[in-house]
Amino acid sequence: MANFSIHLLLLLSSHYMLAMANSATNSNPDSTNFIKKSCRATRYPALCIQSLSSHASTIRQSELQLAQVALAVSLSRAQSAASFISKLPKMKGIKPREYRATKDCIEIMGDSVDQLSRSIKELGGMRRRVAGEDFAWHVSNVQTWVSAALTNENTCLDGFSGPSMNGNAKVAIRKRVLNVAQVTSNALALVNRFAARHGFAETTNLP
């Protein structure tokens, strides 16, 4: 994983960005409409609107800001889920298979948090990028890391599939990780939309 101090700084920065957005008392209707229109490109548009509308004053009508905030939301929820899951192996009555799946999920979600952190840092520097190959390279990095984070989140969920995995740990983890996977899927769609509108279309299908 990335150096802890760097990861913590990125995480605090994402929380700060979200807090600043939430502190605004008035949002521009044009910004809200921009978010609603943009969310049509996502797999979970209602969740997209719900999770991003309160940040309209930060997003304004910027596709880059929209993608950045979407990633910050995903990172914040992934970090919260990872923190919650890390406590479950100590849960009384947890089944052996659930224990192993939970331990795997802790590591997997840690990787997801790291990948989303990298994505935010990379996308945050896009204002300094020039069009062309340089832009394409950096956006491709973001897309790769967000896709990997989404794959990890789904892998965590897969670890609790099957009729024998029906304990409390499965219920608790699925609820949180499924939400993280959905907001990450939306964030990836918005990153892809930003990339396509600025001259770099990713050929990989949205997971």
C-alpha positions as CSV (number, residue, x, y, z in Angstrom):
1,M,0.0,0.0,0.0
2,A,1.0,3.6,-0.3
3,N,2.9,5.3,2.5
4,F,0.5,5.9,5.4
5,S,1.2,9.5,5.8
6,I,0.5,10.2,2.1
7,H,-2.7,8.2,2.2
8,L,-3.8,10.1,5.4
9,L,-3.2,13.4,3.8
10,L,-5.2,12.4,0.7
11,L,-8.0,11.2,2.8
12,L,-8.1,14.3,4.9
13,S,-8.1,16.4,1.8
14,S,-11.1,14.5,0.4
15,H,-13.0,14.9,3.7
16,Y,-12.1,18.7,3.7
17,M,-13.4,19.1,0.1
18,L,-16.6,17.4,1.0
19,A,-17.0,19.4,4.2
20,M,-16.5,22.6,2.4
21,A,-19.1,21.7,-0.2
22,N,-21.6,20.7,2.6
23,S,-21.0,24.0,4.3
24,A,-22.6,26.0,1.5
25,T,-26.1,27.2,2.3
26,N,-27.1,27.9,-1.3
27,S,-26.4,26.0,-4.4
28,N,-26.8,27.3,-7.9
29,P,-29.8,25.7,-9.7
30,D,-27.6,25.4,-12.8
31,S,-25.1,23.4,-10.9
32,T,-27.8,21.0,-9.6
33,N,-29.2,20.6,-13.1
34,F,-25.7,19.9,-14.4
35,I,-25.3,17.1,-11.8
36,K,-28.6,15.6,-12.7
37,K,-27.8,15.6,-16.4
38,S,-24.4,14.2,-15.8
39,C,-25.7,11.4,-13.6
40,R,-27.7,10.0,-16.5
41,A,-24.4,8.6,-17.7
42,T,-24.0,6.4,-14.6
43,R,-25.4,3.0,-13.7
44,Y,-27.1,4.3,-10.5
45,P,-28.4,7.8,-11.4
46,A,-30.6,8.2,-8.3
47,L,-27.7,7.4,-6.0
48,C,-25.4,9.6,-8.1
49,I,-27.8,12.6,-7.7
50,Q,-28.3,11.9,-4.0
51,S,-24.6,11.7,-3.2
52,L,-23.5,14.7,-5.3
53,S,-26.2,17.3,-5.1
54,S,-25.1,18.6,-1.7
55,H,-21.8,19.4,-3.3
56,A,-23.2,21.5,-6.1
57,S,-21.5,24.7,-4.9
58,T,-18.1,22.9,-5.3
59,I,-18.9,21.1,-8.6
60,R,-20.5,24.2,-10.2
61,Q,-20.6,23.1,-13.9
62,S,-17.1,21.6,-14.1
63,E,-16.8,18.0,-15.4
64,L,-13.4,17.8,-13.7
65,Q,-14.8,19.0,-10.4
66,L,-17.7,16.6,-10.7
67,A,-15.4,13.6,-11.2
68,Q,-13.1,14.7,-8.4
69,V,-16.0,15.0,-5.9
70,A,-17.5,11.7,-7.0
71,L,-14.1,10.1,-6.3
72,A,-13.9,11.8,-2.9
73,V,-17.4,10.5,-2.0
74,S,-16.3,7.0,-3.0
75,L,-13.0,7.2,-1.1
76,S,-14.8,8.5,2.0
77,R,-17.3,5.7,2.0
78,A,-14.7,3.1,1.2
79,Q,-12.6,4.3,4.1
80,S,-15.7,4.1,6.4
81,A,-16.5,0.6,5.2
82,A,-12.9,-0.6,5.6
83,S,-12.8,0.8,9.2
84,F,-16.1,-1.0,10.0
85,I,-15.1,-4.3,8.5
86,S,-11.7,-4.3,10.4
87,K,-13.7,-4.7,13.6
88,L,-15.8,-7.7,12.5
89,P,-13.3,-10.5,13.0
90,K,-13.7,-9.9,16.8
91,M,-17.5,-10.2,16.5
92,K,-18.9,-12.9,18.8
93,G,-20.2,-15.9,17.1
94,I,-18.7,-15.3,13.7
95,K,-18.4,-18.4,11.6
96,P,-15.0,-19.7,10.4
97,R,-15.8,-19.2,6.7
98,E,-17.1,-15.7,7.5
99,Y,-14.0,-15.0,9.5
100,R,-11.7,-15.9,6.6
101,A,-13.8,-13.9,4.1
102,T,-13.9,-10.9,6.4
103,K,-10.1,-11.0,6.8
104,D,-9.7,-11.2,3.0
105,C,-12.2,-8.3,2.6
106,I,-10.2,-6.1,5.0
107,E,-7.1,-6.5,2.8
108,I,-9.1,-6.0,-0.4
109,M,-10.9,-2.9,0.8
110,G,-7.5,-1.5,1.9
111,D,-6.3,-1.9,-1.6
112,S,-9.5,-0.2,-2.9
113,V,-8.9,2.8,-0.6
114,D,-5.3,3.1,-1.8
115,Q,-6.4,3.0,-5.5
116,L,-9.1,5.6,-5.0
117,S,-6.5,7.8,-3.1
118,R,-4.2,7.5,-6.1
119,S,-7.0,8.4,-8.5
120,I,-7.9,11.6,-6.6
121,K,-4.3,12.7,-6.5
122,E,-3.8,12.0,-10.2
123,L,-7.1,13.7,-11.2
124,G,-6.3,16.6,-8.9
125,G,-3.3,17.5,-11.1
126,M,-5.2,17.5,-14.4
127,R,-5.5,21.3,-14.5
128,R,-1.7,21.3,-15.1
129,R,-1.9,18.6,-17.9
130,V,-1.8,19.5,-21.5
131,A,-4.0,17.9,-24.1
132,G,-2.8,14.9,-26.1
133,E,-0.7,12.0,-25.0
134,D,0.1,13.5,-21.6
135,F,-3.5,14.0,-20.8
136,A,-4.4,10.5,-22.1
137,W,-1.7,8.9,-20.0
138,H,-2.9,10.5,-16.7
139,V,-6.6,10.0,-17.3
140,S,-5.9,6.3,-18.2
141,N,-4.1,5.9,-14.9
142,V,-7.2,7.2,-13.1
143,Q,-9.5,4.9,-15.0
144,T,-7.3,1.9,-14.3
145,W,-7.2,2.6,-10.6
146,V,-10.9,3.3,-10.2
147,S,-11.7,0.2,-12.2
148,A,-9.4,-1.8,-10.0
149,A,-11.1,-0.4,-6.9
150,L,-14.5,-1.4,-8.2
151,T,-13.2,-4.9,-9.0
152,N,-11.9,-5.2,-5.4
153,E,-15.2,-4.1,-3.9
154,N,-17.1,-6.7,-6.0
155,T,-14.5,-9.3,-5.0
156,C,-15.2,-8.6,-1.4
157,L,-18.9,-9.1,-2.0
158,D,-18.2,-12.3,-3.9
159,G,-16.4,-13.7,-0.9
160,F,-19.7,-13.8,1.0
161,S,-21.8,-15.5,-1.7
162,G,-23.3,-18.9,-1.3
163,P,-26.0,-20.3,1.0
164,S,-23.5,-21.2,3.7
165,M,-22.5,-17.6,4.1
166,N,-25.7,-16.4,5.8
167,G,-24.4,-15.0,9.1
168,N,-24.4,-11.5,10.6
169,A,-21.1,-10.6,9.1
170,K,-22.4,-11.1,5.6
171,V,-25.4,-8.8,6.2
172,A,-23.3,-6.1,7.8
173,I,-20.6,-6.1,5.1
174,R,-22.8,-6.5,2.1
175,K,-24.9,-3.4,3.0
176,R,-21.8,-1.1,3.2
177,V,-19.6,-2.5,0.5
178,L,-22.5,-2.7,-2.0
179,N,-23.0,1.1,-1.5
180,V,-19.3,1.7,-1.9
181,A,-19.3,-0.3,-5.1
182,Q,-22.2,1.6,-6.5
183,V,-20.8,5.0,-5.8
184,T,-17.4,3.8,-7.2
185,S,-19.2,2.6,-10.4
186,N,-20.8,6.1,-10.7
187,A,-17.5,7.8,-10.1
188,L,-15.9,5.7,-12.9
189,A,-18.7,6.6,-15.3
190,L,-18.1,10.3,-14.6
191,V,-14.4,10.0,-15.0
192,N,-15.0,8.2,-18.3
193,R,-17.4,11.0,-19.3
194,F,-14.8,13.7,-18.5
195,A,-12.2,11.8,-20.5
196,A,-14.4,11.3,-23.5
197,R,-15.4,15.0,-23.6
198,H,-11.8,16.1,-23.4
199,G,-10.5,14.0,-26.2
200,F,-9.7,10.7,-24.6
201,A,-12.3,7.9,-24.9
202,E,-11.7,4.7,-22.8
203,T,-12.6,1.6,-24.8
204,T,-13.1,-0.5,-21.7
205,N,-16.8,-1.0,-20.9
206,L,-18.1,0.3,-17.6
207,P,-18.0,-2.5,-15.0
